[in-house]
Amino acid sequence: MNPSHRIDEITVENAQQLLTEYPAIVADKLHALDEARYNTIPTALAARDDNSLTKQEVATLVDWKLSHGTFRPTLKKLVEQNSDDDIRSATTTAFESFAKDPHNNIKSSLTTLTQLKGIGPATASLLLSVYDPERAPFFSDELFRWSMYEDKREGGWDRRIKYNPKEYLELFEKMEQVRERLGAVMAVELEKIAYVLGKRAAGDIVAKDTKAGDEPTSKSNDSNMKKRKAEQEADLNHLIESVSLRSNKMRPGQTPSSSSLLLGGQQSSSDLSAELPDEEIQNTAHLIESRTRGFLAALNARDFDPASPPWQYKSPEFLHEGEYLCPSDLDLKGYLDLWRHIRTANPDMFCKITELTTYVDRKAGYAEVFCNMEITGRPTGIIRTSVAILEFRLEKKGKRDPGEWLCLRFRGVRGVDSANTAEG
């Protein structure tokens, strides 16, 4: 992460600059949800005497939350089991308590809201944020990871989150400190800034303040941004249009079991009628996908130092199998040297993940990520597609060691070059 963007170092000027990038990375079909979350619902709430949310408003906020994070098809169904009266009563009690003493009553307000069906600490914090966008931060993945960012394994954008009250209270305290230091900055603005930084780290957007040695800024950035937004819209059609998830897929000869899971992007590939995968497998899949995105972000940032945090998730036995980039098998040092040579020869090159599908076999301690990528700038004006397969293994140092998921092998297959130029 750029040192000037760290939570304890960011200035008001940098914060405002990052904040201006937020609208451009929201898919067009999500603008209505964003408008409801940030404007329509807060305005309606402020105009009421009883400080309460309606059942429909909470359902809309849950839709917004699912569109910005992990898609969980059962969450909204659980929320809809609450009566309108129960929601009005719980939100009124929580909001009025928070208003009296935000610092000391945040825990009790959170507890009141989590008594509702389908409302955990993260969703409860969203409701509080709508009531008080200045003081109450939304417990988003990006905001928590940015607030607690550390340059160490599982300390950055891949930090695991338990989504419990303890973590939210830590986040709340951190936001209080940041707001006190910066002055005129609201918690909801910090949430949007974190979202922008998280998208940058994942390689989904190119930084506007790129300098030499960072991610290249394409001359056709506007065209590429429109293309990315269109892809985001396609990815989220399952939520906006209530499209069913894809059918469960397994390897040939493998039968579905509770110890395996396929995840594509942010949506599970299990059918709605099938039993949902357990939380451990979901967390493993999301962890592995986060590390895969971290590898790509490091390559885009020209970070070829094997000692850098992202590369600590490569196994000591890591092997890059020969393919179109290089016919020879390479260890990690050779792999990074290869990419250093490629990026030096192609300074405008940029890689972007368009789809991830992850297979996890918990019993075998094995996982695979199928990664579809789009490569621009090699050469300039040409868009190339590529498919990479990354194998991960749960490596343990002893019987009692829970192990660490490390990338063991990388294989790549070149796709078709597009006749279209990057300029569209």
Secondary structure, 3 states (H helix, E strand, C coil): CCHHHCCCCCCHHHHHHHHCCHHHHCCHHHHHHHHHHHHHHHHHHHCCCCCCCCHHHHHHHHHHHHHHCCCCHHHHHHHCCCCHHHHHHHHHHHHHHHHHCHHHHHHHHHHHHCCCCCCCHHHHHHHHHHHCCCCCCCCCHHHHHHHCCCCCCCCCCCCCCCCCHHHHHHHHHHHHHHHHHHCCCCHHHHHHHHHHHHHHHCCCCCCCCCCCCCCCCCCCHHHHHHHHHHHHHHHCHHHHCCCCCCCCCCCCCCCCCCCEEEEECCEECCCCCCCCCCHHHHHHHHHHHHHHHHHHHHHHCCCCCCCCHHHHHEEEEEEECCECCECCCECHHHHHHHHHHHHHHCCCCEEEEEEEEEEEECCCCEEEEEEEEEEECCCCCCEEEEEEEEEEEEECCCCCCCCEEEEEEEEEEEEEEECCCCCC
